[in-house]
Amino acid sequence: MTDEPLLQIELPGVTKLKSGKVREIFDLGDRLLMVASDRLSAFDVIMPNGIPRKGEVLTQISFFWFDRFAPRVPNHLLARADDPLPKDLQPFAGRLARRSMIVKKAKPLAIECVVRGYLAGSGWKEYQKSQTVCGIRLPSGLAESAELPQPIFTPATKAETGHDENIAFEEAARIVGAHLAAQARDLSLTLYTDARAYARQRGILIADTKFEFGVFDGTLILIDEVLTPDSSRFWPADQYRPGRSQPSFDKQFVRDYLETLDWDKTPPGPVLPPDVVAKTQAKYLEAYERLTGRTL
């Protein structure tokens, strides 16, 4: 690998509000600066080395979907993908280029808005036990990775550490209010349905995804990242076979490698070998190129 991953982001003179698993959020006064690092987490543990350009991929895919969805739902963007950085951020342009967003200060909803079109992950585990996903009863006899009769909205709590927990829609309505919960559900299903049809034409099945919404000036808007390999399961359509787990455009190579180790899935994580890093980077870049028709 010739390019080094950007793992830590400090901007002297600019206040950092939050550092997540991947993103750093800085305070610009009446706006926020969101910067996607190249950090990678697996099993809720951040790996010591990252995936070069991963932050660029996540940010540029998000810009693509924000543009596509703009006629349907307002979003938090205050600058377009190719707009120059404000003057006070120009000294940091080398670090921020293609991996940053300047956004509105919205109040995030206290729920994750998850849509599932296929039976995978925690949904598959629950279905095996109860024939339900988040309290929604599904037909019997479905196989792992099966396409559902129609997409379902399966909200989750937001966990500061560890895994989010699936909840029923009624619990989501109790947390954020019935009106906002219904609005977020309907928008999530609409956006997922549109994206799934588009991506399928580009050779990608979007098995499920997680949207983030916030309230700004009394209006529900789309925020954070949108339909990226980090927030979604992207499967190559030509390799789809129900009845098993699917190959995917994300950190699958990392998970597969970690499963071969004598590691208890607690910090610190093991250093990823160069071939795993290279294969993972290639999958992220391929997802971007397939979806947008452009190279990064």
N, C-alpha and C positions, 0 to 999 in steps of 0.2 A: 504494500500500500504506500503510495507516495504522499497522500494527504493525511495530516494528523487530525484526529477527532477533537472538537472543541468541547471540553468537559466542564470547565468553570468559566463563568462570565461575570466579570466585575467591571463596572463603569464608574471610575472615580468622579465624584461630584454628583452622581445620579443615585437617588435612594432606591435600594432594592426592597420591595415589599414582601416578596415571597420567593422561595426556591423549592420547586416541586421535583418530581422524579426526572422530568425532562425540561420543563420550562422555568425561566426566570422572569419575574414580573417587576418592573421598575416604575416608579412614580414620576410622571412628567407634569405634575400639577393638576390640570383639568383633564388629563389623558393618562393612559397607561402604555408602557412599552412592554410587549411580550416577546421574549426571545427563546427560541427552541434550541437547546444544546444538542450535542451528539450522544448524550448519555443514553444508556439502555438498561432497563430493568427487566428481570425475569423472576418469577415466583416472588414478586414484591421486594426484590433485592436489587439495588443498583450495582451493575458490574463495574469493576475498576477501570476497564478500558471500554471505549464506546465504539460507535459505528460512524466513520467519517461521512459527512454530508447528510446524515440522517435528519438533522434539524432543518436543513434546507428542503428536503423532500416533504417533511410534515407541513412546513409553512407554505410551500408553493402548491401542494395539493389542496390545502385549506383555502388559499386564495382562489383557486380554480372553482371549488364548490360554492364559496361565498358569491362569486360572480354569477354562477349558474342559477343560484337560488334567489338572487336579489329581487326578481319580480314577485316572488312568493312570500318572502319574509325579510324584514329589515335585519341588519347585522351590526356588529360592533366596530367594523372597520372605519377608520378615519383617513386612511391612505391606501392607495392601490399598490399592487405588488411592485410595479416599476417606478413608483414615485420616489424622488430623492429624499433622503433623511433630513429632518430639521437641522438647522445650522448648528445647534448645540450638541447634536449627536454625530456630526460629520467626523470628528476625530476618532470615532469608534467604528467608522464605516467598514473597515476591513473585517471586523468581528461580526458585525450585524448584518452584512449584506446577505439578502435572500433568506434569512432565517428569522427576521423580526417583523412584528406588526405593531402599528400604533392604533390604539383602540379606545373606545368610549369606556367610561367608568360605570359599567352596569352592575346591578345587584344580582349575582348568580342565584338561580333557583337552587333550593336545598335538596334536589333530587337529581339523579342521573336519568336521562331519557333514553332508554334502550329499546331498540326495535329488532326483532328477530324474524328472519324469513326462512331460516333453516334450523334444524334441531342440533345444536352443538354446545360445547362447554357446559356451564352450570345448568343450562336449560335441559340438555340431554340427561344430566345426572338426576335432576328432579323428576323428569318425565319417566325415567326407569323405575322410580320409587312410587309415583302417584298418578301417572298419566296427565300431570298438570305442569304448567310452567307459570310461576308467579300467580298461582291460583286459577289460571285459565285452563280449562279442561280441553285436551286435544284428543283426536281420534286414537283409538288403540292400534297397536301393530306398527307404529312408525319406527323406522330404523335410524341409527345414528346418522347425522348429516342429512336426513330427509328434508325435502322442501315442504314447508307447512302449507296447509290449504290457503291461508292468507297470512300476511305479516301480522305479528302481535306486538303490542306495546307492553314492555315488562320493566317498569321503573325499578330503581335501586337507590339505596341510601348512599351518601357520600362519606367514605371513610377517610380520615386523615392519615391513618396507617393501615396496612393490611388490605383485605378485600372489601369491596362494596357488597352490601347484602340485598338480594332481591326482595321486593315488597309487592304486595297487591296494589292495584290502582287505588283502592279505597284508602289505603295508608298514605299513598302519595298525595291524594286530595286532602287528607287531614294535615299533612306537613306544609303544603304550599297553598292550600285553598282549592275548592272545587273548580272554580272558573279557570284559574291558571293551569291546574292539572289537566283539565279537559283541552285547553288551548294547546298546551305543550304536547299532549298525546296526539291530537289531530295533525299538528304540524309535523311531528316526528314521523308519523305514518306516511304523510304526503311526500315529505322529502325523501324518505327511504325508498318509497315506491318509484319515484322519478329516478333516483340515483341507481337503483337496481336495474331498471330497464336500460338506462344509458350504459352502465358498466358491462352489462351482459353483451352488448354490441361490441365492446372492446375486449371481450374474452375474459372478463372477470366476474365471478359471482360474489356479491356482497352478502355474506351469510347473516351477519348482524352488525349493528353499529351502535354507538353511543353519542347522542347529541347533548350539547350544553346550551341552555337558554338562560337569559338574564332579563331583568326589567330595567328599562331606561326611559325616563320621562313618561312613566306609566304604560309603556308599550313593551310587549314581549319581543325580544330580539335574539338572534342566533349569535352565540359567542364561542370563544375558545378555539379548538380545532374541529374540523369537519371532515368526516369520512376519510380518515387517513389509515395507513396500516397499523397505527398504534391504537386507534379508537374503534377499529372494525376488524372483522375477519374477511379477508379477500382471498378467494380461492380461484385458481386457474380453471376456467370453464371446461377446457378440453381434457382435464384430468379428473373431473368430478365423478365420483362413484359412491352412491349412498351405501350405508352399511359399514362405514369405517370413518376414521378421522381423515381429513383432507390435507393435501399439501397447500401451502398458503404463502402469500406475499408479505411476510412479516418476519418476526424473530423466531420462526420455527427452527432454523438451524441452531440457534442458541439454546432453545429449550431441549432439543434432541441431544445436543452435546452435553448439556448439564446433567441430563438424566443418566448419562453413562458414567458420571463421576461419583466418588464416595464423598458427597457433599450434602449436608443436612438442610440446605435451603435457608440458612440463616446467614446474616452478614458476618464477615465480609465475603463477597462473592469471588469466585475464582477468575483469574485472568483468562480472557478468551483467546484462543490461538488464531494466528493470522488467517488461516483458511476459513474458519467460521465467521470471522469479521468480514472477509471478502465476499463470501456467499450471501451473507445477510445484507450487506450494502447493495449487492447486485439485485436482490429481490426488491428492496425499497425503490431503487432507481427504475427497475422495470415496471413497478406499479405506477409510478409517476408518468413514465413514458406511454404506457398503455392508455391510461385514463385521459391524459391531456393531448396526446399526439405530438408532444414536444420532448426535446432532450434537455436535461438540466446542466 
